[in-house]
Amino acid sequence: MHAFRDDALGDHDAVGLAEAIRRGEVSAAEAARAAAERVRAVDARLNAVQLLIDAPEHATRADGPLAGVPTFVKDNTDYQGLPTGHGSTAFTPRAARRHAPFARQFLGTGVTVLGKTRMPEFGFSPTTEYEGADPVRNPWNTGFSAGGSSGGSAALVAAGAVPIAHANDGGGSIRIPAACCGLVGLKPTRGRVVANAQSRQLPIDIVSDGIVSRTVRDSAAFLAAAESYKRNPKLPPVGLVEGPSERRLRIGFLLDSPNGVRSDAATRAAVEQTAATLERLGHTLEPVAPDIDPSFTDDFLVFWGMLSFLLGVTGRTLGPDFDHRRMDALSRGLREDYLRNWRRTPGVLRRLKRTKVAYAAAFRGFDLLLSPVLAHTTPPLGHLSPTVPYATLVERILAYVAFTPVDNVVGTPSMSVPAASATDDGLPIGVMFSGRPGSERQLLEVAFELEAEQPFRRIQDL
């Protein structure tokens, strides 16, 4: 299902809509009203919105490259005046007193925020499902997951309700829903965009903020606008990437995860087809096998559990009525796992920090790496629900999210791009490009080239 119609938004992506607003063909307020109407038309089925601002008359002709583009903020990021619920029923969310640092950077691009999108509790799950509430549904097939944790944002963008939406990624949470919903999802290099307070307090900052979009140029325009707002002088500038490069690259590709998880047939075929397309375009593709420590998956699971434990300890900063016993079964299971394994924490952190050495070695002789985003195609709703017994659920998650977390631990940029092929159910499949720190320009250039060679499927054409 989708929301595309003949209104102020039309078929525009964010760049096209911002240009129309600058030319005076449509006003920011008209764009905001049209987006709000589209949201209301589809969200009764998609369940993607946590909060919709009733009267988007606050939309003005703001400054910035994306001035007037309607969008949403994910519900784990403070936006002044709106509650921040983190997808949890363990506390009563309070209205934020000020914008989070990234929210200010996001607004600095000129966008108009219409509300907040739903997410799984504290972003721990790769699907946006709940114990006692309706799941976020994939607009390509509403019986399937929209991914997580930025599933609400991805569902709205894929359905055409808004051109772009905020997403963030602590283990794949930009790239996973982008892959599930046929979108572009770029996780920037650590430090490329401003960090929120929670990220800076982690022993390893695994979280990066960004967006999900339907076109490569929207992701490129967002990153350039964010960089104009505040650039990290420790990283090479990206600037505005507007198309592919003439330079041909050496790209290493892998079909199975370094931790031994084998990809399913449809996913392997999507990566192989993408590799063949890149070779035809003149790039050099060679198999690569990153020598990641075999303990990586277990170590990341301990780190994941530590995050749940810390939330249980500090939860009253979110709301005075916070009760870790009201967290969902996945969050509670992760916390209990950590309480059994907490003594391993120093070794876990030491080994995870060393991952960057092995990962850097994988890039020797290569410019980028190509891989699946996920080890198998998008699952039906219920497969990864927090109502599944914890041991079974974790086993399923680790068999699914087998590629994305390494880039979070190392801090390298990584991007999900829609493949040319789809599943038998018509669902999108994503392929992932990863680069060295600061290599977002190369990622975007390759994505531009693929988009031109094999235009992304459009939900409105079904």
N, C-alpha and C positions, 0 to 999 in steps of 0.2 A: 504494500500500500504506500501511497505517496501523496504529497500535498501540492505538487506543481500545478499551477493554474495561470490564467491570464490576468495577472494583477501587477502591483508595483514591483514585485520581485521577479516575475517571469521565470526565465531559465538562467538568470544571472548567477555567476559565482560572485564571491566577495569583491574581487577586483573589478568585474564588470558593473556591479551595482554601485560601488564607490565612484566609478567614472560617470555613471548615469546621474548620480546625485550631484557631482561636481558640475556637470553640464546643465543642471536644472531640469532634467527630464522627469525627475521624481524627487520628492523631498525626503529627508530623513524620517520625518514623522509618518509619511505615507508608507515608507518601507517598514517601519516598526509596526504600524497597524496591520499591514498585510502579513507580516511574519506572525504576529499574535493570532490572527485569524487562521493561518495555516496550522499553527500549533494546536489550537482548539479543535481543528478539523480532524487531526490524526491522533492526538494524545490519548483520547479515550481508549484507543486500542493499543498504542505503543507504550503508554505509561512511562514516558521518558522524562517528564518534567516534575521536578520537586516543588518549584514555586514559579508562578507566572505573575509578573507585575501587571495588574489589571488595566492600568491606563498608561500605555507607553507614550503619553504626550510629552514626557520629559525628553524625547528625542529632539536633538537640535543639530544644526549643521556644525558639528565639532571639527576641530583640526585633526590632521593625521591622514596618512595614506588610505586608511579604511574608514574614513569619516562617514558616519551614518549607517554603517552595516550592522543590522540587528544580529544579536548573538546571545549566548548563555554562558554562565560561569558554572563550573562543576561544584557540587555541594560539599567540597572539603576545603574551599578557599573563601576567606572572609570578604564579603562585599558589604560596605557600610549600609546599615539599616535592614539587612536581610539576615535571617537566621542561618547558621552553618550547622547542618545536622550530621554530616559524615555518613549518611546512609544508615544510621544507627538508631535503635529504640532504647539504648541504654541510658539516655539522658534527654532532658528537654532542652532543645537548642535555644540560644538567646540571639537577639539581633546583634550583629557585629557593630562595634563602635567606630571602626575605621576599616578602610580597605587594606587587605593584605598587600605586601610589596608587589607580588606578581599581578594582582588585580589592578594596581595603579599602572603597571607597565602595559597591561592589556588595554586599559582605557586610553593609554597614551597613543595607541594606534588609531583612535578615533571611533571605535565601535560603540554601539548602543546596546547596553545589557538589558535584556528582557526578563531575566530571572535566573533560576538555578536548575541544573540537571541532576537526575538521580544517579546513584552509584551504589555498589554493594558496601556492606558495612566496613568502614575505614579503608576501603580500597583493597581488601585482602583477596578478593575472588576475581578470577578471570571471566566471570559472568555476572550480570546485574540481576540477581535473584535474591529472594528473601524467604524467611521462615513464615511470616504472617502477612505478606502483602503480595500484590500482583507483580510479576517480573517485568522488566523492560524487554520489549519484543523487537525482533529484527524486522525492519520494514520489507526486506526482500522475501521473507517467509516468516510470518508471525508465530509459527510454532517453534522457532529456533532462537538461540541466544543472540543478543546484540553484542556480546563480549563484555569485558570489564577491565579495569574498573570504570572507565569513562564511557560506559554503555549508553547512558542517557544522552550524552552529547552526540555520540556516533549515530544513534537512531534518528535524532532530529535532523542532523545534516544529511544523512543518507535519504531520508524521506522528503527532503526539500523544504523543511519548515524554516530553516535558516541556512545561510551559505557556509558558515564556519561556526565552531563552538570550542570553548576551552576544554582542554584535556590535560591530564598529567600522568606520569609514568614512573612507577617505582619497581616494576618487574615485568613491564610490558603493557601497561594500562593505557597508553596512546596507541601502540601498534596492534594490540590484540583486537580491540573493537574496530579499528580501521580495517583490519583484515576481514573480520566477520561481516562488515557492512559495506565493503567495496570502496573504501576511502583512502586518502593519503594521510599517513600519520607519521610525523617526524618527531622523534625524541632527540632534542638537541644535546650537544656536549655539556657535561657538567659545568655549570658556571656561565653558560651562554646567555641564559635569561636570569633575572634576579631570583634568588632563593627565598622561600618563605621561612619563617622562624623555625617551624618544625624540622625542616630539612637541615638547617644549620646545626641542630642539636644532635643529629644522628652520628654515631661513630663512623659510619660510612654513608655519605649522602647519596642515596640511590635515586632520588626523585628529581625529575625535570618536568617543567611545565611547557605547554605548547598548545596546539590546536589539532582538530581533525577537519579535513576539507575534502571537497569533491574534485578539486583540480590541483595540479602541482603549483601553478602560479599563485594560488591563494596561500599555500604553505610558504612559498618563497616571499610573497609580499608581507605576510605576517612577520616572518623572521627578520626581514629588512627593517620593518617598522619598529619591531621590538629593539633591534640593535640601535636604531636612531634614538630611541628613548634613553637607552643606557647600554653602552658597549663595554664588554669586559676586555681591558687592555692586555690581559694575559693570553687571549686567544686571537688568532688571525681574523680580521674582519671578513664577513660574508658578503655584505652589500646586497643589492637587489639582483638576484639571478633571474634572467628573463628567457632562458632557453638552453639547449644543449651546448656542450663544448665541442670544438673540432678535435680536441685531444682524444686519442684512443687509449683505453685503460687496460691494465692487467687486473683481472678480477678472479679471485679464488671463489670456488663454490662448493658447498656441502649440502647433501641431501638428508643426512641423519645427524642427530645432535651429538656433540662431543661426549655427552654423558651416557651414550649408548641407546637412546630412544630412537627407534626407527620411524620414519615418516610414513604415512599411508600413501596409497597409490595415487590418489588425485593430487595430493600435495606435491609429491615427487614429480609428477608430470608437469605441474605448473612451474616448478623451479627449472626443470629441464627445458621446457618450452621457452622460458625467459632467457636462459643461458644461450639457447640456439639463436634467438632473436638478436641478442647482443653480439654474438659471434658474426652473424650476418651483417651487422652494422660496423664490423671492423674491430671490435674489442677482442682481447685474448682472454679466454676462460680456461682455467685449470682447476682440477680438484684440489681441495685443501682439507687438512684434518687438524684443527687447533688442538694443541696438547694441554687441555684444561685439566686441572687436578681432579682425579676421580671423586674426591670428597666434595666437589663444588655443590652438587645438588643437596646433599645432607647438610652442608654448612649453610647454604642459603635458607634451608628450611628452619634451622636453628635461629638464624638472623630474623626471619619472618616471625617466628614465635616470640623472639625478644621484643619486636615491635608491639605485638599484642599484649605482652606482659607489661611493657612500659605504659601503654594506654590504660591498662587496668589500674596502674599505680597513680598515674597523673590525670585520670579522667575527670576529676572534679574541677580542673581548669576549664573544661568544656561546659560543664553545668554542675551546680551544687548537688543535684540529685543523681549524678552518675553512679551506676551500679554495674560492676563488671559481670555480675551474675545474669544481667539482662542482655549481655552481648550474645550474638547468634552462635550457633554450634561450631561453625568454622573458627570464629575468633576465640571461643572458649577452648577448643581443642588445641589450637596453636599455643595459647597461653599455658595450658597444662603440659603440653609437650616441652615447652621451654623450662618449666619448673622442674622437669625431670632431667634436663640436659644443661642447666645453666652453668655448671662448672666447665663446660666446653667452650664458653664464650671467648676467652682470650685466644685460644687456638683457632677458633672459627674466624675471628676478626683478622688474625694474622694471615691465615691462608687466603681469605677472600681478598685482602689487600694485595697479596702476591699475584693474584689472577692477572693483573695488568701486565706482568712480565711475560707470561705464556701467551696472552692475547696479542701483545705487541709482536711476539715472534711469529704469530700466524700471518701477520701482514708483510713479512719480509718478502720482497719481490712482487707484492700486490698493492694496488691502490684501494680496492674495496673488497668486501666479502659479500657473496650472495648466498642466501639460505632461505628455508621456509620461515615464516613468522611463527607458525604453530605446527606441532607434529601431526595433527590430523585436522580435518575440516570441521567447520562450525557444528557443535553438538546441538541436539534438540534441547528445549527447555526441560529442566528436571535432572539432566545428566550430571550437572555440577551444582545443583541446588544445595544450600546449607542444610536442608532436611535429610540429605544423604548421610549415612553414618560416617563419622569423622575419618576413620582409617581408610574406608573405601573412597571417600571424597578426596583426600590428599593423594592417594595413589592415582586417581583419575586426573587431578590437576597436574601432577608431575609428568604424567604421560602425554599431556597436552601442551603445557607451557615449558617446553624443553629448550628453547632457543633464545628467548628475549632477555632473561635476567642477567646474562653476562655483561651486556652493555651497560646495565644499570650499575653493577658493581665496579666496573672499570671506568665508567664515566664517558664512554665513547658515544658518538652520535649514531643513530640507527633509524631506518625509515621503512615503513610498510607501504607498498605500492600494489594496487590491484593487478592481478595476473590476467592474461587474456582469456584463460579458461575458467569454467565454473563447475560447481558440483552437479550431480544428477538432479538435485533438488532446485537448481538454479541459484544457489548461494555463491557469493564471491569467494575467491581464494586470494590471500595476500602473499607476496614474496617480500623478503627483507634484504635491504642493503645496509651494511655497517661499515664505518670508516674509522680512521685514526682520529684522535681528539682534534677538533677544529675543522673537520673536513665536510661540513654541511654543504658547502658550494658544490663539491663533487657529487654528493648524494642527490642534490636537487637537479644538477645537470643531467645525470643518468636518468632520473625519473622523468624529466622533460622529454628526453629522447624516446623513452618507452611509451610515454603518453601519446606522442606524435605518431609513433610507428604502429601502436596497437591501442587506439582510443579506448578509454575506460568505458565499460558498460554503463548505461544510464537506466535507472529504475523507471523513469517516466516513459521509456521506450518499450517496456514489457507489454 
